[in-house]
Amino acid sequence: MIKAIDIRKTAPRHRLKKSDFLRVRDIIGKQSLKTPFLILSRSAVRNNLDALAAAMPGVKIYYAVKANNHQAILEEIAKAGHSFDVASFSELEQIRCAGGLPENCIHSHPIKSPQEIENAINAGTNTFVIDNFDEIEKFIPYSGKVRLLIRFKVAESNAVVNLSYKFGCEPDEVIELAHKIHDYGLDYYGLTFHVGSQCLDSNVYVRAIKTAAEIRDRLKADGFETKLLDIGGGFPVQYIKSILSIDRFCKPINKILGTKFADDTIIACEPGRYISASAVTLVATVIGKSIRSGKNWYFLDDGVYGSFSGRIYDHCKYQVYTNRNTVWKESVLAGPTCDSFDVIYDDILLPPLEIGNILLFPAMGAYTSVSASTFNGLRKAEYIVLE
Ligand SMILES: Cc1ncc(COP(=O)(O)O)c(C=O)c1O
């Protein structure tokens, strides 16, 4: 069961402090802001980028825009000289507006409409991902203009979100796909995989990298050069359970890359969650309460149709911070819409709350606002951007 954290008693390992509540009150007062809102810290984005870059020296970072496409995040990434992984032409446009270069992006969506491909190529993107024969055919008109990465499936996953169910060919299919690419007069560029999002065990990367090395050797025997290996995203974020530091997490990955890909293969990664999640804190207010079957129910002004959409699509549980009296009681935390489905937690330990009390939810920057809706005519949480 999740237990809210009393912000007045937080140990140093926790990200939020009492002063954060005071700062939130200050922000609300100064800007006459109404909750729900999301506080985005540019410096946190920079710190996350630097931490990942330091944990995997020599690995090129392509930020996965799908995790959070807020302009301030994209600007920080572009300013720091990193690149982007996009799933659509519209994301390419957002990158351009933030000062990024579409020509440095990887379009990593394995299934794209022909129009999507044409738009991305016209915007200057030339690196695309495929995982099946029909997808290759869509690129025939663009011979000489594109280079293709083949995505293979990761057999096992220790990730919260499995990304090998829908995408990725069998490792054994890669050779045939590379030949098909060549037969159509197109360029095979390299390999990619995704271990799944919020991956908790870096040995899954290690095994996938070993598989990539075996495939690379078989391709080489057939005359194909693997110029790039893209190890995808998946790098984990501290939500409720403790996780390894990014340095410790990446150590086994660096080691296997050093033994299996010590040549001049370019190594890339596509982190989304790791860069954006901890840079954003949600501020929400209790707008209603009741007692049902002996349990306290609290209704917030944000819910699963809004910023908590990640409870559904991302299978994610976010930590709750309170500055209220800590007589913990089993409670239900629900969202503001008329739908009974709109329950954030039905088994949470909360202190007694009153209408108007504020709760803070850290690490709400990945797969949250991007999939939020305005269901019931309720507005989405706005962002306020801090340096
Ligand atoms: C192709 C691809 N790359 C990168 C990512 C980002 O993954 P994460 O946020 O786990 O780092 C995703 C997430 O869905 C993805 O589908």
The ligand as an SDF file (V2000), in Angstrom:
LIG
                    3D

 16 16  0  0  0  0  0  0  0  0999 V2000
   11.2680    3.6570  -29.4130 C   0  0  0  0  0  0  0  0  0  0  0  0
   11.3120    4.2560  -28.0530 C   0  0  0  0  0  0  0  0  0  0  0  0
   12.4500    4.8560  -27.6580 N   0  0  0  0  0  0  0  0  0  0  0  0
   12.5460    5.4320  -26.4430 C   0  0  0  0  0  0  0  0  0  0  0  0
   11.4830    5.4160  -25.5630 C   0  0  0  0  0  0  0  0  0  0  0  0
   11.6500    6.0720  -24.2300 C   0  0  0  0  0  0  0  0  0  0  0  0
   11.6810    5.1140  -23.2340 O   0  0  0  0  0  0  0  0  0  0  0  0
   11.9240    5.5320  -21.7260 P   0  0  0  0  0  0  0  0  0  0  0  0
   11.0060    6.6390  -21.4140 O   0  0  0  0  0  0  0  0  0  0  0  0
   11.6470    4.2890  -20.9830 O   0  0  0  0  0  0  0  0  0  0  0  0
   13.3570    5.9460  -21.5970 O   0  0  0  0  0  0  0  0  0  0  0  0
   10.2890    4.7690  -25.9190 C   0  0  0  0  0  0  0  0  0  0  0  0
    9.1450    4.7100  -24.9970 C   0  0  0  0  0  0  0  0  0  0  0  0
    8.0690    4.2930  -25.3000 O   0  0  0  0  0  0  0  0  0  0  0  0
   10.1910    4.1830  -27.2080 C   0  0  0  0  0  0  0  0  0  0  0  0
    9.0770    3.5820  -27.6260 O   0  0  0  0  0  0  0  0  0  0  0  0
  1  2  1  0
  2  3  1  0
  2 15  2  0
  3  4  2  0
  4  5  1  0
  5  6  1  0
  5 12  2  0
  6  7  1  0
  7  8  1  0
  8  9  2  0
  8 10  1  0
  8 11  1  0
 12 13  1  0
 12 15  1  0
 13 14  2  0
 15 16  1  0
M  END
$$$$
